[in-house]
C-alpha cells in the first residue's frame, strides 16, 4: 500500500480495516463490515469486534480485537431489547454469553499476555500488520471461539 500522509489517522485506520482485515476475516468465514464481523456456527453467533483506543499521538491509532460468542436465542433477545445493537461501551452491562479481548487468549510460555494492542501509523504500509492481526485471530481466537461452542468432553 502506497503511503498517503494526507489522510487522517481515522481514515487510514478505516482503509486498513477495509483493505486488510475485512478480506482476511471473510476468508476465515466471517461476514460484516466496519468494525464488527460475525460468523454463524451451529446454534451460535461468533463475533469479532475491532476495538479502538485513544492514542496519545494524532497520527496513530491503537486497536485490538474483542471476541464474543452468543447463542442465537441470546442474539435474538439482544436485538429485541436493543434493535439498533450498538457497539458496547464500558458502561454497558456485561453481555450474555462469552466475551474476551484477544490478549487474554494469547499465551507466551503458557501464560496469557492479557493486554494486546496494535498501532497503526498514518502512511505506513499495513499489509504486514493486517496479516499479524489475522494470524493472531486464527491461532488463538478461533480455537477459543470453538471451545465456547463445542466445549471439550
N, C-alpha and C positions, 0 to 999 in steps of 0.2 A: 504494500500500500504506500503510495507516494505521500510524503509529508505535506500537510496543508495547515500551516500555522495560523491562517486567518480564521479558523473555526474556533468556537468556544470549547471549553472542556466538556460541557454537556453535549454539544454537537458531536464531538469526537467520540465520546462515550456511546452515544446512540448509534453512530456509524459502526463502532466496534461490535456492538450487540447485533445489529442488523446484518453485517457482513462477515463477522467472525463467529460469534456464539450461536446465533439463531440457526444458521445452516447446520452446524455441528449437533445442536440439540435435536433438530429434525431428523438427522441421520440416526441418532440414538432412539428415535421413536416418539419424541415429544412434539406437540403442536403448540402453537401460540405465537405471540408477537410481543414486542416491547420488552418488559422485564419479567413476564410471567409465562411459564410454559407448563404443560401438563400432559400426562400420558394415562390412558385407561388400561388398567391391568386387572383382569378378573372383575371383582366387585369393588374395586378401589380406583381412586384417582391419585396419581403421584404427581407432585408439583415441584417445580424448581423456580425460585424467585431470584432475580439479580438484585441484591440489596446494596444500596449506595450509602456511603458515609460522608460526612463533611470532611473536606480536605483543607489543610492549612494553606496549601498553595493553590492559587487561582487557576493554574494551567494543568492541574492534576485531579483525577477522580479516583477515589478509593472505593473498592467494591468487593463483595463476597457473594456466596450462594447460600440460600436457605432452602432446605428440602422439607417437603411435607407429604404425608400420606393420610388420606381420608377415605372412609368407606363411602360408597355412593349415597347411602342414606344420610350420612353426616353432611355430604356435599349439598344434597337437596335441602336439608334443614338450614344450612348456611345461606343458601340462595333465598329461601322463604323468609328468613329473618332480615337479611340484608341483600336485596336483589341486585344492587349495584356491585356488590362484592369487591370493595376497595382493598388496596394493599394495606395490610395490617400495620399499625404503629405500635410503639412500645406501650402506649396507654391502653390499647385494646386488651380485652381479656384473652387468656390463653385459648387457642383453638382446640376443638375436639380433634382427636386423632394424634398423630405424631408429628413433631416438627423439630428440626435440628439445623444449626449452622454447619456448613461443610467442615469448618475447623475442628469441631468436636468429633468428626468421623475420621479425620486424617490422623494416622498414627506414625510416630517415629520411635523406633525401639520398643514398640508395644504400648506406648503412651500417647494419648490424644494431644495434639498441639493446641487445641481449644480455640485459638483466635487466628484465623487465616484471612488476610485481606490482600488483594492485588491492587496495584496502582497503574493507572493509565495516564500518560502524559500527552498533552496535545501535540500532534505532529509526529509522534513516534510510531513506527510500524507496530501493528497489533496482532499480526498473524501468529507469532510465536506465543504471545500472551493468551490469545484465544485457545490455542492448542493446549497450553498448560492447564487452563481452567477446565476444558473439556476432558482432558486426561484425568485430572483430579476427580471430576464427577464420575467418570467411567470406572476408575479404580476403587474409589472409596464411597461415593454417593450412591451409585446404582445398587451395589451389593447391600448397603444399609436399607435402601428402599425395599428391596426384595425380601430382606429379613423381616421387615414390618408387615409385609403382605403374606409371606409364607414363613411363619416362624419355624425355626429348626425343631425337628421332632426327636 
